[in-house]
Amino acid sequence: MNEDRIAGIVAQWRRERPDLDPDPLLIIGRIQWLAEAFDAALRPPFAEAELGNGEFDVLAALRREGTPYTLTPGQLSQRMLVTTGAVTKRVDRLVARDLVSRAVSDSDARGRVVGLTPAGVALTDRLIEQHLANEAAILRDLSETDRRALERLLATLTRGVRP
């Protein structure tokens, strides 16, 4: 990891502004650096499948629902924590590739549902196996105890920054 650079930044702030506590950078800076590093490490299988950022999230959200692998655009938006506009753009691209379909809702003729096609299910199943294996490889140097502690700490941090 690039933690020496982050520690160096903190040391510089301590020198330049001793009246401030730069220690939060030791955590937040590392989380931000890790987010970028994780994206770079985890993105290649999606890029190889010609999926743009967020498109796998649509496929995965639908697949996690179980048969018949359908959700409304609003439900997709909630599950993916993005706007309905972002969902629409992603779904449009996936429809063009025949990975998802749009249909009229059985319960509301005015509503629409998005569903995985058989090709979408197959691609999602293949990619989630690769994705989870890549994530496990990233975490391989952490003991089970460290993983559980990190999960707990990150859950606590997440609760503290929810909008």
Secondary structure as UniProt FT lines:
FT   HELIX           3..16
FT   TURN            18..19
FT   HELIX           24..42
FT   HELIX           44..48
FT   TURN            49..50
FT   TURN            53..54
FT   HELIX           55..64
FT   TURN            67..68
FT   STRAND          70..71
FT   HELIX           73..80
FT   HELIX           84..96
FT   TURN            97..98
FT   STRAND          100..104
FT   TURN            109..110
FT   STRAND          112..116
FT   HELIX           118..138
FT   TURN            139..141
FT   HELIX           144..161
//
